[in-house]
Amino acid sequence: MRATSKEYAAALFSLARETRSEEQTLEELRFIESVFEDAPEYAAFLGAPAIPKSERLGSLQTAFEGSLSEYTMSFLSLLCEQGGASILGECAAEYERLYNERAGLARAEVVSAVALTDDQKTRMRAKLEKLSGRRLNIRWRIDAELLGGVTVDIEGLRIDGSLRTKLKNVRKVIGE
């Protein structure tokens, strides 16, 4: 991770703490990341030095106005102005690390083949928190390539209950 990413994230986190909007800012960063993941060409557009800053910033206003708080929008605009849209992911990861550290949370990611219901998420959170012995800040994602089941990553501990992995294991046994 670049020092610049850490500095930007620390500044945003400090501002969020002052305004008591740490969780909202984290959710907004996740939202921006999801937009960039769904449209990587848009992220590339925002970081393209050949495109005038005014055009890139105007595009940000159009895309995110009303969806982000003033401070998160200013942060994203600053990244774009400085040609740093490509480091948004690093900034978001560092912000989340700072958030989790301050709140005493462990970072977790749950990836499922299909969207989980709120009830399923609540039950899974309870089981994972009991298993890890910590409160968790969970990022929920969907990956249809899993075919079925879920994978869980809690700060380096990986639990793979996906159908894709089970099928790979069966293939290994049959192939031997």
C-alpha positions in Angstrom: 0.0 0.0 0.0 1.3 3.4 -0.9 2.0 6.1 1.7 -0.3 8.4 -0.2 -3.2 6.0 0.2 -2.6 5.8 3.9 -2.4 9.6 4.3 -5.6 10.2 2.3 -7.4 7.5 4.3 -6.2 8.8 7.6 -7.3 12.4 6.7 -10.7 11.2 5.6 -11.1 9.0 8.8 -10.1 12.0 11.0 -12.7 14.2 9.3 -15.3 11.4 9.6 -14.6 11.1 13.3 -15.0 14.8 13.8 -18.4 14.7 12.2 -19.3 11.3 13.8 -19.9 9.8 10.3 -17.3 7.0 10.3 -19.7 4.2 9.5 -21.6 6.3 6.8 -18.3 7.2 5.2 -17.2 3.5 5.2 -20.5 2.5 3.5 -20.0 5.3 0.9 -16.5 4.1 0.1 -17.9 0.6 -0.3 -20.5 2.0 -2.6 -18.0 3.8 -4.8 -15.8 0.7 -4.9 -18.8 -1.3 -6.1 -19.5 1.2 -8.9 -15.8 1.0 -9.9 -15.9 -2.8 -9.9 -19.1 -2.9 -12.0 -17.7 -0.3 -14.4 -13.9 -0.5 -14.5 -13.9 1.7 -17.6 -15.4 4.5 -15.6 -12.6 4.3 -13.0 -10.1 4.3 -15.9 -11.8 7.4 -17.3 -11.6 9.2 -14.0 -7.8 8.5 -13.8 -7.0 9.4 -17.4 -4.7 12.4 -17.5 -5.6 13.0 -21.2 -9.2 13.9 -20.2 -9.5 17.4 -18.8 -10.0 17.6 -15.0 -13.2 19.6 -15.5 -14.7 16.9 -17.5 -13.7 14.2 -15.0 -15.0 16.2 -12.1 -18.2 17.0 -13.9 -18.7 13.3 -14.5 -18.2 12.7 -10.7 -20.9 15.3 -9.9 -23.3 13.7 -12.3 -22.7 10.1 -11.2 -22.6 10.6 -7.4 -24.4 13.9 -6.5 -27.0 13.1 -3.9 -25.5 9.7 -3.2 -22.5 10.8 -1.1 -22.0 13.1 1.8 -20.2 16.3 1.2 -16.9 15.1 2.6 -16.8 11.8 0.7 -17.7 13.6 -2.5 -14.8 16.1 -1.8 -12.5 13.2 -1.1 -13.4 11.5 -4.3 -13.0 14.8 -6.2 -9.6 15.3 -4.7 -8.5 11.8 -5.7 -9.7 12.5 -9.2 -8.0 15.9 -9.4 -4.7 14.4 -8.3 -5.0 11.6 -10.8 -5.3 9.1 -7.9 -8.7 7.5 -8.8 -6.7 4.3 -9.2 -5.8 4.2 -5.5 -9.4 4.4 -4.2 -9.4 0.7 -3.3 -6.2 1.2 -1.3 -7.6 4.2 0.4 -10.9 2.4 1.2 -9.0 -0.6 2.6 -6.9 1.6 4.9 -10.0 3.6 6.0 -11.7 0.3 6.8 -8.6 -0.9 8.8 -8.7 2.4 10.8 -12.4 2.1 11.3 -12.2 -1.6 12.5 -9.2 -0.8 14.8 -11.1 2.1 16.4 -14.3 0.1 16.8 -12.5 -3.1 18.0 -13.8 -5.1 15.0 -12.2 -7.8 12.9 -12.6 -7.6 9.1 -14.5 -10.4 7.4 -15.7 -11.1 3.9 -18.5 -13.5 3.1 -18.9 -14.4 -0.6 -22.0 -16.4 -1.6 -23.2 -17.8 -4.9 -26.6 -16.0 -4.5 -27.7 -13.1 -2.4 -28.3 -13.9 1.2 -31.5 -12.8 3.0 -31.2 -10.5 6.0 -32.1 -13.5 8.3 -29.4 -15.6 6.8 -26.9 -12.8 7.2 -27.9 -12.3 10.8 -27.5 -16.0 11.6 -24.2 -16.2 9.7 -22.8 -13.2 11.6 -23.7 -14.7 14.9 -22.0 -18.0 14.1 -18.9 -16.3 12.7 -18.6 -14.0 15.7 -18.9 -17.0 18.0 -16.3 -18.9 15.9 -13.8 -16.0 15.8 -14.5 -14.7 19.3 -14.6 -11.1 17.9 -17.2 -8.7 16.6 -17.0 -8.6 12.9 -17.3 -5.9 10.2 -18.5 -8.1 7.3 -18.4 -7.2 3.7 -21.0 -9.3 1.8 -20.4 -10.2 -1.8 -22.0 -12.3 -4.5 -19.9 -14.5 -6.9 -22.0 -16.8 -9.1 -18.8 -18.7 -10.0 -19.0 -20.4 -6.6 -22.0 -22.3 -8.0 -23.3 -22.8 -4.5 -22.3 -22.3 -0.8 -20.1 -19.6 0.7 -16.5 -18.7 1.4 -15.5 -16.8 4.5 -12.3 -14.9 5.1 -11.8 -13.5 8.6 -8.4 -11.7 8.7 -6.5 -14.6 7.1 -8.7 -17.4 8.3 -10.4 -18.9 5.2 -13.4 -21.2 5.3 -14.3 -22.5 1.9 -17.7 -24.2 1.7 -18.3 -23.5 -2.0 -19.6 -26.0 -4.4 -16.9 -25.0 -6.8 -14.2 -26.2 -4.4 -16.1 -29.3 -3.5 -16.3 -30.2 -7.2 -12.6 -29.6 -7.6 -11.8 -31.9 -4.7 -14.0 -34.6 -6.2 -12.2 -34.3 -9.5 -8.9 -34.7 -7.7 -10.0 -37.9 -6.0 -11.5 -39.3 -9.2 -8.4 -38.3 -11.2 -5.9 -40.0 -8.8 
